[in-house]
Amino acid sequence: MRYLQNAEYHKPQGPIYIFVGGEWTITPGLLSTGLTHDMAVENGGMLYYTEHRYYGQSWPHENNSLTVAQLQHLSLEQALADLAYFIRYQKSHNPHLNHSKVILIGGSYSGSMATWMTQLYPELIAASWASSAPLLAKADFHEYMKLVSSSLQLSYGHNCTERLEMGLQHLVELFKANETESLLKALNACGNFNAMDALDRISFFNGIGNYFALIVQSYSTYIPVLCNALLRQQSSEEKALQNVLEQLYADDTQCQDFSYQAMLQLFEEHSDQSSGTRAWLYQTCNQFGWYTTTISDSNSSSSFGSQVPLWYFEHLCRDSFGAGQTSSKLQANIARLNAQFGGIAFNQSERYREVIFTHGQLDPWRALGQQHGNQAIVLSGYSHVEDLTSINVRDTVSMNLAKLRVMSFLRRHIAAI
């Protein structure tokens, strides 16, 4: 496991703060800025940033291989065991850390890890802060795209979501009527795209949905820009979205590959030596699911044109990792994971008392997180992991108060005997 550290403000037996790395490459930035850094400075703590196996430079195999055989060592349990080993090693090899209390901080999946560590290794962890952490594993995560739509409406208003849905339905009708030739030409689509192929069609609508989801989840301040672009179109309500998409894609010098094969290529073992896309898909295919469907067989739920079913992602998993990657295997692993860690149906007075949870109100991932109780904070007007930064006068009062609550919660566990 690769890690970064900042010890310039550490006092003997001061607390250990660990920002837990997730499905990304770690960089030094969090060692010198952000709320975790600020808490370490305030309490004279040692600050570490750990990297998850199979991401960044933390490769278990010398050739950085991502074959199915070598990916078998990628799992939540293995990653948590790495973290436990790291903590024990640091404490046993540094006399100044022997009796230091350990505080974990994580965002998104790494926030889930910080939570679950308190159950698997309670003797090692004093407290954790989980920002935007999904805790319930499920394959058919239809709630995600529905919350993307709700967040657009909450941020901007009904006019934006109404025009978006009308635009998506217009595109659906073009595909149903086999009248996509002019659309695909206007979008600068590559010639390999087959509008009659179910996988290509689903990939097209999945890509459009992902564009809006990315704005809502990671760039929520741009929601007004996005909605304004939709609403200022002088065309009919139905064609406004098509016009916006044309503006996005038409001027690109390369054609836009909307095909299923283009999606599949993102996850090939030789295509991913640094981004983590194949490793993360492997984890979702084997333990978490979290597939952002827009039509659900479980409860007739639909959104964003209702064109992306669960079987599409199951197909992607099989094509990426072989015939042994079955839906029944995933469902069994999901059931095992939720039974072990409790999903979101737990009483926090009995379980995860050492964890404080924060979620952005606009964040679609909050549907799978702990949002209720005295140790959960939902931040109005914010999205995914936007609370990890330092206290800032440009933030809302409620955001800065939430950060103070987090700091106070963790400080109490450091001070507890």
Secondary structure, 3 states (H helix, E strand, C coil): CCEEEECCCCCCCCCEEEEECCCCCCCHHHHCCCHHHHHHHHCCCEEEEECCCCCCCCCCCCCCCCCHHHHCCCCHHHHHHHHHHHHHHHHHHCHHHCCCCEEEEEECHHHHHHHHHHHHCCCCCCEEEEECCCCCCEEECCHHHHHHHHHHHHHHCHHHHHHHHHHHHHHHHHHHCCCCHHHHHHCCECCCCCCCCHHHHHHHHHHHHHHHHHHHHHCHHHHHHHHHHHHCCCCCCCCHHHHHHHHHHCCCCCCECCCHHHHHHCCCCCCCCCCCHHHHHHHHHHHHEEECCCECCCCCCECCCCCCCHHHHHHHHHHHHCCCCCHHHHHHHHHHHHHHHCCCCCCCCCCCCCEEEEEECCCHHHHHCCCCCCCEEEECCCCCCCCCCCCCCCCCHHHHHHHHHHHHHHHHHHHCC
